[in-house]
Amino acid sequence: MDLVFSPDELAFRDEVKDFLATKLPEQIRLRTRLAPSYVASEDTVAWQKILYAQGWGAPNWPVEHGGTGWNAVQKYIYDAEYQAADCPRQSPFGIAMVAPVIYTFGSEDQKAQHLGPIISGNALWCQGYSEPGSGSDLASLQTRAVRDGEDYLVNGHKIWTSHAHHADWMFCLVRTDPEAKPQRGISFLLIDMTTPGITVKPIISMDGHHYLNEVFLDNVRVPATNRIAEENKGWTYAKFLLGHERTGIAGVGKSKRKIERLKDVAGTERNDGRALLEDATFRARIGRAEVALRALEYTSLRIMARESAGQGPGPEASTLKISGTEIEQTLNELLIEAMAYYAAPYPADALDPERNEPPIGPDHGVGLMQEHLLRRAATIYGGSNEIQRGIIAKAVLEL
Ligand SMILES: Cc1cc2nc3c(=O)[nH]c(=O)nc-3n(C[C@H](O)[C@H](O)[C@H](O)COP(=O)(O)OP(=O)(O)OC[C@H]3O[C@@H](n4cnc5c(N)ncnc54)[C@H](O)[C@@H]3O)c2cc1C
C-alpha cells in the first residue's frame, strides 16, 4: 500500500480544502463544530444545496446520476477533508441509503422521480426498518402490506425512525407474504409521508431532544408502482442498503477533531492550579485513544486500497463500525471528564441559536454533554456492535 499522495492527488486535496473553507457558511461551521450530531435540518439542507451546485452533491453515485466519478483515493481525501472542516454530515437516508437502491434496482420512473430531489436537497427521507419487536432480528418484522387493486394497504408500527418528522418520504420494509420464510415475504416500499393514515409521534431521547419517532401506519394506501423491483424480494434490497449504511461509519476525521478539542479543553481547564493535560494518567488515556484512532485510520486505508483494486469492502468493514463508535464514545467521555463540574448543568437548549442567555461555564464546553448522551446510541444503531462482532466471528474468523 503506497501511502504517499501523488501531485495530482495533492492538487485535488487543495481544491477540496479551498472549497470547504470558502463555501461552508461560517455559522453552520460553528454550530457543527460545537455539536456535530445536532445539526439542524435547515443547515443540512442549505449545505446540500451548496454541494449540489458545486457538482459534489453525491460523490459516491455513478456519474450518470450526478456522481463525481472520483476514484477511491479522491473519495478518501474528500471524506477526510470534509470531516476535518466541520461540515455537517449529509442526511444519510436519501443520499447514502435509498438512492443506491433506487439507481440499482428501481424502475426508470422511480429514478426520474426521486434521484433529482435527493441530490439537490429538495427531498428528505427516513428509514422505516425497525419495529417494536424487530431490531437486530429485522426479518421478523410485522408491518403488513396487502394488495388492493393498483395499491397496497399498509398497516403497522415502525419505531426509532430518525428524522421522520422532517421527512418527505420513507423507505419501508413491509411483509407481503406472511406464509413464506421470514426473509422471503418482505417487500421494499417508497412511501410519501403526506399519505393519509400516517402518524408520526416523537420519542424524546435522554438528551432531551426530538430526533427519534414512532411511525404508525393505518390503512396507508401506497401505489404498487412505489415498490422497488420484485414483490417479496425486499430483503435482498434491504441488505444491499445496509452495506451502504456502513460506508464512512469510521468517522476518523470527526474523531480527530474531537481529539484536538479534547487537548484544547484539557490544556485549559485547571484543577488545583494544574491543567488536566499535565496529568500523566489523563495524558496516557488521550494517547491510547489516539493510537486506537491511528489504527482505525490504517484499517480504513487498507479497505480503501482494496476498493481501489476493484474489491468490495467485505465483512471487515464491521471493524470500522465497532472501533469508530467505541473511539468516539471514549473521546466524548474524556471531554466530559475534562469539563468536570461544568459538564453537569444541562440546558437542553444550549445549542439553540435563539437562546439569549450565555452558556453556563466556558464556551468550549457547550454541547459536550448533548453530544455525549446522544452518541451513547452509536453502538446500537446501524447494526449494534454485538451484531457486528457476530459478523466478524462468522465471516472473517470463520468461528
Ligand atoms: C438513535 C437511534 C436511531 C435509530 N434510527 C433508526 C432509523 O432511522 N430507522 C430504523 O429503522 N431504525 C433505527 N434505529 C433502530 C436500530 O436499528 C435498532 O435499535 C438496532 O437495530 C437494535 O435493535 P433493538 O433496539 O430492537 O435491540 P435488540 O435487537 O432487541 O437488541 C437488544 C440487545 O441485544 C443484543 N443482541 C441482539 N441480538 C443479538 C445477537 N444475535 N448476538 C449478540 N447480541 C445480540 C443487541 O446488540 C442489543 O445490545 C435507531 C436506533 C437508535 C438507538
PDBQT file of the ligand as one rigid body, heavy atoms in Angstrom, charges set to zero:
ROOT
HETATM    1  C1  LIG A 401     -30.507   6.733  17.983  1.00  0.00    +0.000 C 
HETATM    2  C2  LIG A 401     -31.104   5.623  17.167  1.00  0.00    +0.000 A 
HETATM    3  C3  LIG A 401     -31.516   5.895  15.880  1.00  0.00    +0.000 A 
HETATM    4  C4  LIG A 401     -32.125   4.895  15.105  1.00  0.00    +0.000 A 
HETATM    5  N1  LIG A 401     -32.608   5.223  13.868  1.00  0.00    +0.000 NA
HETATM    6  C5  LIG A 401     -33.287   4.277  13.175  1.00  0.00    +0.000 A 
HETATM    7  C6  LIG A 401     -33.919   4.615  11.938  1.00  0.00    +0.000 A 
HETATM    8  O1  LIG A 401     -33.840   5.755  11.472  1.00  0.00    +0.000 OA
HETATM    9  N2  LIG A 401     -34.632   3.665  11.290  1.00  0.00    +0.000 N 
HETATM   10  C7  LIG A 401     -34.735   2.390  11.766  1.00  0.00    +0.000 A 
HETATM   11  O2  LIG A 401     -35.367   1.569  11.110  1.00  0.00    +0.000 OA
HETATM   12  N3  LIG A 401     -34.165   2.040  12.942  1.00  0.00    +0.000 NA
HETATM   13  C8  LIG A 401     -33.445   2.947  13.653  1.00  0.00    +0.000 A 
HETATM   14  N4  LIG A 401     -32.886   2.619  14.863  1.00  0.00    +0.000 N 
HETATM   15  C9  LIG A 401     -33.094   1.270  15.390  1.00  0.00    +0.000 C 
HETATM   16  C10 LIG A 401     -31.849   0.414  15.407  1.00  0.00    +0.000 C 
HETATM   17  O3  LIG A 401     -31.561  -0.060  14.117  1.00  0.00    +0.000 OA
HETATM   18  C11 LIG A 401     -32.096  -0.714  16.413  1.00  0.00    +0.000 C 
HETATM   19  O4  LIG A 401     -32.169  -0.110  17.693  1.00  0.00    +0.000 OA
HETATM   20  C12 LIG A 401     -30.993  -1.746  16.401  1.00  0.00    +0.000 C 
HETATM   21  O5  LIG A 401     -31.024  -2.470  15.211  1.00  0.00    +0.000 OA
HETATM   22  C13 LIG A 401     -31.126  -2.709  17.600  1.00  0.00    +0.000 C 
HETATM   23  O6  LIG A 401     -32.422  -3.235  17.657  1.00  0.00    +0.000 OA
HETATM   24  P1  LIG A 401     -33.283  -3.180  19.004  1.00  0.00    +0.000 P 
HETATM   25  O7  LIG A 401     -33.244  -1.783  19.536  1.00  0.00    +0.000 OA
HETATM   26  O8  LIG A 401     -34.607  -3.778  18.713  1.00  0.00    +0.000 OA
HETATM   27  O9  LIG A 401     -32.486  -4.068  20.045  1.00  0.00    +0.000 OA
HETATM   28  P2  LIG A 401     -32.462  -5.649  20.069  1.00  0.00    +0.000 P 
HETATM   29  O10 LIG A 401     -32.294  -6.192  18.714  1.00  0.00    +0.000 OA
HETATM   30  O11 LIG A 401     -33.609  -6.110  20.893  1.00  0.00    +0.000 OA
HETATM   31  O12 LIG A 401     -31.125  -5.896  20.877  1.00  0.00    +0.000 OA
HETATM   32  C14 LIG A 401     -31.030  -5.708  22.299  1.00  0.00    +0.000 C 
HETATM   33  C15 LIG A 401     -29.599  -6.052  22.711  1.00  0.00    +0.000 C 
HETATM   34  O13 LIG A 401     -29.322  -7.434  22.415  1.00  0.00    +0.000 OA
HETATM   35  C16 LIG A 401     -28.175  -7.514  21.576  1.00  0.00    +0.000 C 
HETATM   36  N5  LIG A 401     -28.362  -8.586  20.593  1.00  0.00    +0.000 N 
HETATM   37  C17 LIG A 401     -29.468  -8.801  19.832  1.00  0.00    +0.000 A 
HETATM   38  N6  LIG A 401     -29.281  -9.854  19.016  1.00  0.00    +0.000 NA
HETATM   39  C18 LIG A 401     -28.029 -10.320  19.261  1.00  0.00    +0.000 A 
HETATM   40  C19 LIG A 401     -27.235 -11.374  18.731  1.00  0.00    +0.000 A 
HETATM   41  N7  LIG A 401     -27.696 -12.168  17.763  1.00  0.00    +0.000 N 
HETATM   42  N8  LIG A 401     -25.974 -11.552  19.219  1.00  0.00    +0.000 NA
HETATM   43  C20 LIG A 401     -25.495 -10.741  20.196  1.00  0.00    +0.000 A 
HETATM   44  N9  LIG A 401     -26.205  -9.725  20.753  1.00  0.00    +0.000 NA
HETATM   45  C21 LIG A 401     -27.443  -9.501  20.282  1.00  0.00    +0.000 A 
HETATM   46  C22 LIG A 401     -28.074  -6.180  20.877  1.00  0.00    +0.000 C 
HETATM   47  O14 LIG A 401     -26.755  -5.894  20.483  1.00  0.00    +0.000 OA
HETATM   48  C23 LIG A 401     -28.546  -5.225  21.960  1.00  0.00    +0.000 C 
HETATM   49  O15 LIG A 401     -27.490  -4.927  22.850  1.00  0.00    +0.000 OA
HETATM   50  C24 LIG A 401     -32.261   3.582  15.635  1.00  0.00    +0.000 A 
HETATM   51  C25 LIG A 401     -31.806   3.314  16.947  1.00  0.00    +0.000 A 
HETATM   52  C26 LIG A 401     -31.247   4.310  17.692  1.00  0.00    +0.000 A 
HETATM   53  C27 LIG A 401     -30.810   3.971  19.098  1.00  0.00    +0.000 C 
ENDROOT
TORSDOF 0
